[in-house]
């Protein structure tokens, strides 16, 4: 027999999250407007608002005139209600920051590391970075409620481990999150970089006004994060959006072999960043980037024809090649999309910080889904 109390709590959590996400999307509003937009009764909305005020998640910011001369209280999310740490764990580099609920970075650090080293050494390096960040918010460190770590590769977000040996073989199946949780006694989440970037747009960018969209990371490799009905879609096997590992010929060569910037490295044996700087004075590099862009466009066309999103948001270092890349992708999508309507092609709101901010958004998304657990009751919060 179903547990009615448990089901009721699930409904309450869902309603709270709905209200929080709406406030994030539209900003300052009134209780009656929340009721109209969500379909929740005014009594339910009032109860939720009172609960969220109790845990200091929202604030009242004045009044407006309502019907029959009544004043209506304006409410909004309290940006500094809590902090999270977002960590972008890349190839031999780690970028991290402390963020508030508006996506503002309070502190930032970027550090070169050996990401191919022993897992224990990777943990030590991450802890050093987190220690630095916490030292910079010493007086507000109690506001820190979660840590989101994002990395390339196939990530099992439930087990919070990297599932594949690529690109970090010594981290495969390693309980990275649990080791960091044990050290700080704070909840840690791990996610794929493209999926996190897609969620970052939901909280801090274009996704505030979109329900169905995809974020494509066009960098050394090629991957996508997919948002369906406002929720991150991971798929049954955690591999949704891996467009770089799709095929377009019977040679079964992964698309990212042709549409990833690593193709530059294979040809010139230099770091991607260096080659991108050299491109303006080297027509051969420019031509190869143009070829790579066409394959990125093909990948996006296949994605669009499969999931039919409202928009495709593009991030990654390919943006450093200038707007001509976006123009070419728009052209390809416009010609080859099967639908008579084509989705918007947009540039990542946070540009080079899209993945880092995605790390913060992973933590924020989880915290607001269970605000009482993380913002009020600290017992067993990291289990």
TORVONU-534241 format. One record per residue (C-alpha): residue number from 1; residue in one letter; x, y negated, z negated. Coordinates in Angstrom, 2 decimals. Layout:
N
site i NUM	aa A	X X	Y Y	Z Z
...
# end
This chain:
383
site i 1	aa X	X 0.00	Y 0.00	Z 0.00
site i 2	aa X	X 1.45	Y -3.41	Z 0.95
site i 3	aa X	X 2.81	Y -5.57	Z -1.83
site i 4	aa X	X 0.52	Y -8.61	Z -1.75
site i 5	aa X	X 2.78	Y -10.69	Z -3.98
site i 6	aa X	X 5.77	Y -10.01	Z -1.73
site i 7	aa X	X 3.76	Y -10.84	Z 1.41
site i 8	aa X	X 2.52	Y -14.07	Z -0.17
site i 9	aa X	X 6.09	Y -15.10	Z -0.97
site i 10	aa X	X 7.11	Y -14.42	Z 2.65
site i 11	aa X	X 4.28	Y -16.67	Z 3.86
site i 12	aa X	X 5.37	Y -19.40	Z 1.43
site i 13	aa X	X 8.99	Y -19.17	Z 2.60
site i 14	aa X	X 7.88	Y -19.31	Z 6.22
site i 15	aa X	X 5.73	Y -22.39	Z 5.56
site i 16	aa X	X 8.56	Y -24.14	Z 3.72
site i 17	aa X	X 10.96	Y -23.44	Z 6.56
site i 18	aa X	X 8.40	Y -24.69	Z 9.10
site i 19	aa X	X 8.09	Y -28.00	Z 7.25
site i 20	aa X	X 11.87	Y -28.40	Z 6.84
site i 21	aa X	X 12.54	Y -27.69	Z 10.53
site i 22	aa X	X 9.80	Y -30.13	Z 11.55
site i 23	aa X	X 11.32	Y -32.85	Z 9.36
site i 24	aa X	X 14.69	Y -32.17	Z 10.96
site i 25	aa X	X 13.17	Y -32.50	Z 14.44
site i 26	aa X	X 11.08	Y -35.64	Z 14.01
site i 27	aa X	X 12.78	Y -37.42	Z 11.11
site i 28	aa X	X 10.67	Y -39.67	Z 8.89
site i 29	aa X	X 6.95	Y -38.84	Z 8.77
site i 30	aa X	X 3.92	Y -38.45	Z 6.50
site i 31	aa X	X 2.21	Y -35.51	Z 4.84
site i 32	aa X	X -0.85	Y -35.88	Z 7.09
site i 33	aa X	X 1.32	Y -35.86	Z 10.22
site i 34	aa X	X 3.06	Y -32.69	Z 9.02
site i 35	aa X	X -0.35	Y -31.10	Z 8.50
site i 36	aa X	X -1.49	Y -32.11	Z 12.00
site i 37	aa X	X 1.67	Y -30.83	Z 13.70
site i 38	aa X	X 2.01	Y -27.53	Z 11.81
site i 39	aa X	X -1.63	Y -26.57	Z 11.34
site i 40	aa X	X -1.04	Y -26.16	Z 7.61
site i 41	aa X	X -3.72	Y -27.54	Z 5.29
site i 42	aa X	X -3.00	Y -30.85	Z 3.62
site i 43	aa X	X -3.11	Y -29.13	Z 0.23
site i 44	aa X	X -0.47	Y -26.63	Z 1.39
site i 45	aa X	X 1.71	Y -29.41	Z 2.78
site i 46	aa X	X 1.41	Y -31.41	Z -0.45
site i 47	aa X	X 2.45	Y -28.37	Z -2.49
site i 48	aa X	X 5.44	Y -27.72	Z -0.22
site i 49	aa X	X 6.54	Y -31.36	Z -0.34
site i 50	aa X	X 6.35	Y -31.35	Z -4.14
site i 51	aa X	X 8.43	Y -28.15	Z -4.26
site i 52	aa X	X 11.04	Y -29.58	Z -1.90
site i 53	aa X	X 11.22	Y -32.78	Z -3.95
site i 54	aa X	X 11.81	Y -30.62	Z -7.03
site i 55	aa X	X 14.95	Y -29.14	Z -5.46
site i 56	aa X	X 16.05	Y -32.56	Z -4.17
site i 57	aa X	X 15.78	Y -31.59	Z -0.50
site i 58	aa X	X 13.53	Y -34.45	Z 0.60
site i 59	aa X	X 13.09	Y -38.08	Z -0.39
site i 60	aa X	X 10.39	Y -40.74	Z -0.14
site i 61	aa X	X 11.41	Y -43.76	Z 1.91
site i 62	aa X	X 8.54	Y -46.24	Z 1.82
site i 63	aa X	X 4.94	Y -46.41	Z 2.99
site i 64	aa X	X 2.86	Y -47.22	Z 6.06
site i 65	aa X	X -0.76	Y -48.27	Z 6.39
site i 66	aa X	X -3.12	Y -45.37	Z 6.94
site i 67	aa X	X -6.84	Y -45.15	Z 7.63
site i 68	aa X	X -9.23	Y -47.28	Z 5.59
site i 69	aa X	X -6.34	Y -49.35	Z 4.29
site i 70	aa X	X -4.73	Y -46.49	Z 2.39
site i 71	aa X	X -0.98	Y -46.42	Z 2.07
site i 72	aa X	X 0.76	Y -43.28	Z 3.30
site i 73	aa X	X 4.04	Y -42.19	Z 1.80
site i 74	aa X	X 6.90	Y -41.69	Z 4.26
site i 75	aa X	X 9.17	Y -38.72	Z 3.64
site i 76	aa X	X 12.36	Y -37.38	Z 5.19
site i 77	aa X	X 15.06	Y -34.82	Z 4.59
site i 78	aa X	X 17.70	Y -36.00	Z 2.16
site i 79	aa X	X 20.89	Y -35.85	Z 4.22
site i 80	aa X	X 23.19	Y -35.35	Z 1.26
site i 81	aa X	X 20.94	Y -32.84	Z -0.50
site i 82	aa X	X 23.62	Y -30.20	Z -0.02
site i 83	aa X	X 26.83	Y -29.55	Z 1.89
site i 84	aa X	X 28.05	Y -26.62	Z 3.96
site i 85	aa X	X 31.41	Y -25.71	Z 5.43
site i 86	aa X	X 31.60	Y -24.90	Z 9.12
site i 87	aa X	X 34.63	Y -22.97	Z 10.37
site i 88	aa X	X 35.57	Y -22.42	Z 14.01
site i 89	aa X	X 38.00	Y -19.51	Z 14.10
site i 90	aa X	X 39.69	Y -19.52	Z 17.50
site i 91	aa X	X 42.73	Y -18.11	Z 19.22
site i 92	aa X	X 45.63	Y -19.24	Z 17.02
site i 93	aa X	X 43.71	Y -22.23	Z 15.71
site i 94	aa X	X 41.20	Y -22.92	Z 12.97
site i 95	aa X	X 38.98	Y -26.01	Z 12.85
site i 96	aa X	X 36.84	Y -26.64	Z 9.81
site i 97	aa X	X 34.77	Y -29.32	Z 8.14
site i 98	aa X	X 32.33	Y -30.14	Z 5.37
site i 99	aa X	X 28.94	Y -31.19	Z 6.76
site i 100	aa X	X 25.77	Y -32.65	Z 5.33
site i 101	aa X	X 22.23	Y -31.91	Z 6.46
site i 102	aa X	X 22.42	Y -34.49	Z 9.26
site i 103	aa X	X 25.49	Y -32.86	Z 10.81
site i 104	aa X	X 27.83	Y -35.59	Z 9.63
site i 105	aa X	X 31.32	Y -34.30	Z 8.90
site i 106	aa X	X 32.47	Y -35.45	Z 5.47
site i 107	aa X	X 35.95	Y -33.91	Z 5.80
site i 108	aa X	X 37.71	Y -32.28	Z 8.77
site i 109	aa X	X 40.86	Y -30.21	Z 9.24
site i 110	aa X	X 42.50	Y -28.52	Z 12.23
site i 111	aa X	X 45.35	Y -26.09	Z 11.73
site i 112	aa X	X 47.36	Y -23.70	Z 13.89
site i 113	aa X	X 47.40	Y -20.14	Z 12.56
site i 114	aa X	X 48.25	Y -16.64	Z 13.71
site i 115	aa X	X 44.78	Y -15.28	Z 14.41
site i 116	aa X	X 46.24	Y -11.95	Z 15.56
site i 117	aa X	X 47.95	Y -11.25	Z 12.23
site i 118	aa X	X 46.91	Y -8.88	Z 9.47
site i 119	aa X	X 43.34	Y -9.36	Z 8.26
site i 120	aa X	X 44.60	Y -10.11	Z 4.74
site i 121	aa X	X 46.78	Y -12.92	Z 6.11
site i 122	aa X	X 43.84	Y -14.33	Z 8.06
site i 123	aa X	X 41.81	Y -14.43	Z 4.83
site i 124	aa X	X 44.66	Y -16.27	Z 3.07
site i 125	aa X	X 44.81	Y -18.86	Z 5.86
site i 126	aa X	X 41.04	Y -19.42	Z 5.77
site i 127	aa X	X 41.16	Y -19.78	Z 1.97
site i 128	aa X	X 43.90	Y -22.42	Z 2.27
site i 129	aa X	X 41.70	Y -24.38	Z 4.67
site i 130	aa X	X 38.63	Y -24.08	Z 2.44
site i 131	aa X	X 40.68	Y -25.08	Z -0.63
site i 132	aa X	X 41.77	Y -28.22	Z 1.20
site i 133	aa X	X 38.19	Y -29.12	Z 2.15
site i 134	aa X	X 36.90	Y -28.56	Z -1.38
site i 135	aa X	X 39.72	Y -30.68	Z -2.82
site i 136	aa X	X 38.46	Y -33.59	Z -0.72
site i 137	aa X	X 34.90	Y -33.36	Z -2.12
site i 138	aa X	X 35.90	Y -32.57	Z -5.70
site i 139	aa X	X 33.24	Y -34.75	Z -7.34
site i 140	aa X	X 30.50	Y -33.28	Z -5.10
site i 141	aa X	X 31.72	Y -29.69	Z -4.89
site i 142	aa X	X 28.57	Y -28.43	Z -6.65
site i 143	aa X	X 26.67	Y -29.54	Z -3.54
site i 144	aa X	X 28.49	Y -26.93	Z -1.47
site i 145	aa X	X 25.95	Y -24.17	Z -0.82
site i 146	aa X	X 27.30	Y -22.04	Z 2.02
site i 147	aa X	X 29.99	Y -21.35	Z 4.60
site i 148	aa X	X 29.46	Y -20.50	Z 8.27
site i 149	aa X	X 32.32	Y -18.91	Z 10.21
site i 150	aa X	X 32.09	Y -18.58	Z 13.99
site i 151	aa X	X 34.39	Y -16.81	Z 16.39
site i 152	aa X	X 34.45	Y -15.41	Z 19.93
site i 153	aa X	X 33.56	Y -11.76	Z 20.39
site i 154	aa X	X 30.67	Y -9.50	Z 19.50
site i 155	aa X	X 29.55	Y -10.22	Z 15.94
site i 156	aa X	X 27.14	Y -8.20	Z 13.81
site i 157	aa X	X 25.50	Y -11.03	Z 11.89
site i 158	aa X	X 23.75	Y -8.64	Z 9.48
site i 159	aa X	X 26.91	Y -6.80	Z 8.46
site i 160	aa X	X 28.85	Y -10.05	Z 8.97
site i 161	aa X	X 31.74	Y -8.44	Z 10.81
site i 162	aa X	X 33.40	Y -8.63	Z 14.22
site i 163	aa X	X 32.21	Y -5.53	Z 16.08
site i 164	aa X	X 34.77	Y -5.47	Z 18.88
site i 165	aa X	X 38.56	Y -5.37	Z 18.96
site i 166	aa X	X 38.52	Y -8.24	Z 21.45
site i 167	aa X	X 39.77	Y -10.87	Z 20.86
site i 168	aa X	X 41.06	Y -10.15	Z 17.33
site i 169	aa X	X 41.86	Y -6.41	Z 17.06
site i 170	aa X	X 42.92	Y -6.48	Z 13.41
site i 171	aa X	X 39.64	Y -8.11	Z 12.36
site i 172	aa X	X 37.39	Y -5.45	Z 13.89
site i 173	aa X	X 34.93	Y -4.24	Z 11.22
site i 174	aa X	X 36.90	Y -6.10	Z 8.55
site i 175	aa X	X 34.67	Y -7.49	Z 5.73
site i 176	aa X	X 35.93	Y -11.05	Z 6.12
site i 177	aa X	X 32.80	Y -12.65	Z 4.68
site i 178	aa X	X 32.79	Y -10.47	Z 1.56
site i 179	aa X	X 36.42	Y -11.29	Z 0.76
site i 180	aa X	X 35.78	Y -15.03	Z 1.00
site i 181	aa X	X 32.56	Y -14.71	Z -1.02
site i 182	aa X	X 34.41	Y -12.85	Z -3.74
site i 183	aa X	X 36.93	Y -15.68	Z -3.95
site i 184	aa X	X 34.48	Y -18.62	Z -3.99
site i 185	aa X	X 31.24	Y -17.04	Z -5.28
site i 186	aa X	X 29.35	Y -18.69	Z -2.44
site i 187	aa X	X 27.43	Y -17.19	Z 0.47
site i 188	aa X	X 29.32	Y -16.75	Z 3.76
site i 189	aa X	X 27.81	Y -16.03	Z 7.18
site i 190	aa X	X 29.61	Y -15.00	Z 10.37
site i 191	aa X	X 28.34	Y -15.51	Z 13.92
site i 192	aa X	X 29.42	Y -15.48	Z 17.56
site i 193	aa X	X 30.59	Y -18.89	Z 18.80
site i 194	aa X	X 28.07	Y -19.33	Z 21.64
site i 195	aa X	X 25.14	Y -18.26	Z 19.46
site i 196	aa X	X 26.24	Y -20.68	Z 16.75
site i 197	aa X	X 26.58	Y -23.53	Z 19.25
site i 198	aa X	X 23.01	Y -22.88	Z 20.44
site i 199	aa X	X 21.80	Y -23.14	Z 16.85
site i 200	aa X	X 23.85	Y -26.30	Z 16.37
site i 201	aa X	X 21.83	Y -27.94	Z 19.15
site i 202	aa X	X 18.62	Y -26.98	Z 17.35
site i 203	aa X	X 19.68	Y -28.82	Z 14.20
site i 204	aa X	X 21.77	Y -31.67	Z 15.55
site i 205	aa X	X 21.22	Y -32.12	Z 19.27
site i 206	aa X	X 19.11	Y -31.47	Z 22.35
site i 207	aa X	X 17.39	Y -28.51	Z 20.70
site i 208	aa X	X 15.40	Y -30.81	Z 18.42
site i 209	aa X	X 13.01	Y -31.38	Z 21.33
site i 210	aa X	X 13.27	Y -27.94	Z 22.95
site i 211	aa X	X 11.78	Y -24.56	Z 22.06
site i 212	aa X	X 13.44	Y -22.38	Z 24.70
site i 213	aa X	X 16.97	Y -23.06	Z 25.87
site i 214	aa X	X 20.41	Y -21.57	Z 26.24
site i 215	aa X	X 23.86	Y -22.85	Z 25.32
site i 216	aa X	X 26.64	Y -21.71	Z 27.67
site i 217	aa X	X 30.23	Y -21.81	Z 26.42
site i 218	aa X	X 32.44	Y -22.10	Z 29.50
site i 219	aa X	X 35.95	Y -21.77	Z 28.16
site i 220	aa X	X 38.63	Y -19.07	Z 28.37
site i 221	aa X	X 35.69	Y -16.70	Z 28.65
site i 222	aa X	X 32.00	Y -17.16	Z 29.35
site i 223	aa X	X 29.15	Y -16.59	Z 26.92
site i 224	aa X	X 25.71	Y -17.88	Z 26.03
site i 225	aa X	X 23.54	Y -18.39	Z 22.99
site i 226	aa X	X 19.80	Y -18.07	Z 23.53
site i 227	aa X	X 17.02	Y -19.82	Z 21.61
site i 228	aa X	X 13.49	Y -18.45	Z 22.14
site i 229	aa X	X 10.53	Y -20.15	Z 20.45
site i 230	aa X	X 12.94	Y -22.08	Z 18.27
site i 231	aa X	X 14.72	Y -18.98	Z 16.98
site i 232	aa X	X 18.16	Y -17.62	Z 17.80
site i 233	aa X	X 17.84	Y -14.45	Z 19.88
site i 234	aa X	X 20.58	Y -11.92	Z 19.19
site i 235	aa X	X 19.05	Y -8.84	Z 20.80
site i 236	aa X	X 18.82	Y -5.33	Z 19.36
site i 237	aa X	X 22.57	Y -4.75	Z 19.80
site i 238	aa X	X 23.77	Y -8.29	Z 18.94
site i 239	aa X	X 24.94	Y -8.76	Z 22.54
site i 240	aa X	X 22.25	Y -11.05	Z 23.97
site i 241	aa X	X 23.81	Y -13.81	Z 26.06
site i 242	aa X	X 27.05	Y -12.04	Z 26.99
site i 243	aa X	X 26.83	Y -13.32	Z 30.57
site i 244	aa X	X 30.60	Y -13.14	Z 30.97
site i 245	aa X	X 30.28	Y -9.37	Z 30.85
site i 246	aa X	X 27.68	Y -9.12	Z 33.60
site i 247	aa X	X 28.61	Y -8.07	Z 37.15
site i 248	aa X	X 27.83	Y -9.54	Z 40.54
site i 249	aa X	X 29.63	Y -7.04	Z 42.82
site i 250	aa X	X 30.04	Y -3.27	Z 43.05
site i 251	aa X	X 33.68	Y -3.73	Z 41.98
site i 252	aa X	X 32.31	Y -4.06	Z 38.41
site i 253	aa X	X 34.65	Y -6.92	Z 37.59
site i 254	aa X	X 33.20	Y -8.95	Z 34.67
site i 255	aa X	X 31.92	Y -12.36	Z 35.70
site i 256	aa X	X 34.20	Y -14.16	Z 33.22
site i 257	aa X	X 37.25	Y -12.76	Z 35.04
site i 258	aa X	X 36.30	Y -15.18	Z 37.83
site i 259	aa X	X 34.32	Y -17.75	Z 35.84
site i 260	aa X	X 36.53	Y -18.14	Z 32.78
site i 261	aa X	X 39.29	Y -20.72	Z 32.39
site i 262	aa X	X 41.66	Y -17.91	Z 31.45
site i 263	aa X	X 41.96	Y -17.40	Z 35.21
site i 264	aa X	X 44.15	Y -20.52	Z 35.18
site i 265	aa X	X 46.46	Y -18.90	Z 32.64
site i 266	aa X	X 46.71	Y -15.73	Z 34.72
site i 267	aa X	X 47.85	Y -17.71	Z 37.73
site i 268	aa X	X 50.14	Y -20.31	Z 36.15
site i 269	aa X	X 51.19	Y -18.67	Z 32.88
site i 270	aa X	X 50.61	Y -21.86	Z 30.90
site i 271	aa X	X 48.14	Y -22.74	Z 28.11
site i 272	aa X	X 44.69	Y -23.85	Z 29.25
site i 273	aa X	X 44.97	Y -27.26	Z 27.58
site i 274	aa X	X 48.20	Y -28.01	Z 29.44
site i 275	aa X	X 46.74	Y -26.97	Z 32.80
site i 276	aa X	X 43.63	Y -29.09	Z 32.28
site i 277	aa X	X 45.86	Y -32.13	Z 31.72
site i 278	aa X	X 47.85	Y -31.33	Z 34.88
site i 279	aa X	X 44.81	Y -30.85	Z 37.10
site i 280	aa X	X 44.51	Y -34.49	Z 38.24
site i 281	aa X	X 47.93	Y -34.36	Z 39.84
site i 282	aa X	X 47.66	Y -30.83	Z 41.16
site i 283	aa X	X 45.14	Y -30.12	Z 43.91
site i 284	aa X	X 45.73	Y -26.38	Z 43.64
site i 285	aa X	X 44.58	Y -26.40	Z 40.01
site i 286	aa X	X 41.60	Y -28.59	Z 40.92
site i 287	aa X	X 40.60	Y -26.16	Z 43.67
site i 288	aa X	X 40.82	Y -23.20	Z 41.29
site i 289	aa X	X 38.71	Y -25.04	Z 38.70
site i 290	aa X	X 36.14	Y -25.72	Z 41.43
site i 291	aa X	X 36.08	Y -21.99	Z 42.23
site i 292	aa X	X 35.69	Y -21.12	Z 38.53
site i 293	aa X	X 32.84	Y -23.63	Z 38.29
site i 294	aa X	X 30.97	Y -21.89	Z 41.09
site i 295	aa X	X 31.10	Y -18.61	Z 39.19
site i 296	aa X	X 29.90	Y -20.37	Z 36.03
site i 297	aa X	X 27.01	Y -21.66	Z 38.13
site i 298	aa X	X 26.24	Y -18.13	Z 39.34
site i 299	aa X	X 26.19	Y -16.90	Z 35.74
site i 300	aa X	X 23.80	Y -19.67	Z 34.76
site i 301	aa X	X 21.51	Y -18.92	Z 37.73
site i 302	aa X	X 21.31	Y -15.28	Z 36.63
site i 303	aa X	X 20.58	Y -16.40	Z 33.07
site i 304	aa X	X 17.88	Y -18.82	Z 34.22
site i 305	aa X	X 16.24	Y -16.22	Z 36.45
site i 306	aa X	X 16.22	Y -13.77	Z 33.52
site i 307	aa X	X 14.97	Y -15.83	Z 30.56
site i 308	aa X	X 13.49	Y -18.97	Z 32.23
site i 309	aa X	X 14.65	Y -21.58	Z 29.70
site i 310	aa X	X 13.60	Y -25.23	Z 29.54
site i 311	aa X	X 17.24	Y -26.27	Z 29.56
site i 312	aa X	X 20.78	Y -24.96	Z 29.76
site i 313	aa X	X 23.32	Y -26.81	Z 27.63
site i 314	aa X	X 26.95	Y -26.55	Z 28.66
site i 315	aa X	X 29.91	Y -26.69	Z 26.29
site i 316	aa X	X 33.49	Y -25.50	Z 26.16
site i 317	aa X	X 36.69	Y -26.88	Z 27.63
site i 318	aa X	X 35.28	Y -26.89	Z 31.15
site i 319	aa X	X 33.72	Y -30.23	Z 30.18
site i 320	aa X	X 37.23	Y -31.71	Z 30.13
site i 321	aa X	X 37.21	Y -31.34	Z 33.92
site i 322	aa X	X 34.75	Y -34.21	Z 34.22
site i 323	aa X	X 31.15	Y -34.68	Z 35.30
site i 324	aa X	X 31.85	Y -33.18	Z 38.72
site i 325	aa X	X 31.60	Y -29.77	Z 37.04
site i 326	aa X	X 28.10	Y -30.50	Z 35.74
site i 327	aa X	X 27.10	Y -31.92	Z 39.13
site i 328	aa X	X 28.25	Y -28.74	Z 40.90
site i 329	aa X	X 26.45	Y -26.48	Z 38.42
site i 330	aa X	X 23.25	Y -28.51	Z 38.80
site i 331	aa X	X 23.52	Y -28.13	Z 42.57
site i 332	aa X	X 23.97	Y -24.34	Z 42.38
site i 333	aa X	X 21.14	Y -23.90	Z 39.88
site i 334	aa X	X 18.87	Y -26.14	Z 41.96
site i 335	aa X	X 19.47	Y -24.10	Z 45.12
site i 336	aa X	X 19.42	Y -20.56	Z 43.75
site i 337	aa X	X 16.96	Y -20.57	Z 40.84
site i 338	aa X	X 13.97	Y -18.45	Z 41.88
site i 339	aa X	X 11.38	Y -20.64	Z 40.17
site i 340	aa X	X 10.09	Y -23.73	Z 41.97
site i 341	aa X	X 11.08	Y -25.67	Z 38.84
site i 342	aa X	X 14.64	Y -25.83	Z 37.60
site i 343	aa X	X 15.71	Y -26.27	Z 33.98
site i 344	aa X	X 17.57	Y -29.30	Z 32.72
site i 345	aa X	X 21.35	Y -28.96	Z 32.78
site i 346	aa X	X 22.72	Y -30.83	Z 29.77
site i 347	aa X	X 26.10	Y -31.52	Z 28.20
site i 348	aa X	X 26.65	Y -30.32	Z 24.63
site i 349	aa X	X 25.59	Y -33.01	Z 22.16
site i 350	aa X	X 28.73	Y -32.58	Z 20.06
site i 351	aa X	X 30.96	Y -31.85	Z 23.07
site i 352	aa X	X 34.28	Y -30.41	Z 21.78
site i 353	aa X	X 32.82	Y -29.99	Z 18.28
site i 354	aa X	X 29.79	Y -27.98	Z 19.40
site i 355	aa X	X 31.09	Y -24.65	Z 18.09
site i 356	aa X	X 32.38	Y -26.11	Z 14.83
site i 357	aa X	X 29.04	Y -27.80	Z 14.14
site i 358	aa X	X 27.42	Y -24.50	Z 15.09
site i 359	aa X	X 29.26	Y -22.93	Z 12.17
site i 360	aa X	X 27.68	Y -25.48	Z 9.83
site i 361	aa X	X 24.25	Y -24.90	Z 11.37
site i 362	aa X	X 24.47	Y -21.13	Z 10.77
site i 363	aa X	X 24.77	Y -21.84	Z 7.04
site i 364	aa X	X 22.09	Y -24.56	Z 7.08
site i 365	aa X	X 19.62	Y -22.32	Z 8.93
site i 366	aa X	X 20.00	Y -19.58	Z 6.33
site i 367	aa X	X 19.84	Y -21.94	Z 3.35
site i 368	aa X	X 16.63	Y -23.68	Z 4.43
site i 369	aa X	X 15.02	Y -20.31	Z 5.16
site i 370	aa X	X 15.35	Y -19.55	Z 1.43
site i 371	aa X	X 15.73	Y -22.95	Z -0.22
site i 372	aa X	X 14.78	Y -21.80	Z -3.71
site i 373	aa X	X 17.37	Y -19.06	Z -3.65
site i 374	aa X	X 20.23	Y -21.27	Z -2.55
site i 375	aa X	X 19.34	Y -24.70	Z -3.89
site i 376	aa X	X 17.77	Y -23.88	Z -7.25
site i 377	aa X	X 18.47	Y -20.35	Z -8.40
site i 378	aa X	X 22.20	Y -19.60	Z -8.19
site i 379	aa X	X 21.95	Y -16.06	Z -9.60
site i 380	aa X	X 22.90	Y -13.33	Z -7.14
site i 381	aa X	X 22.98	Y -15.89	Z -4.30
site i 382	aa X	X 25.97	Y -14.34	Z -2.58
site i 383	aa X	X 24.87	Y -10.70	Z -2.69
# end
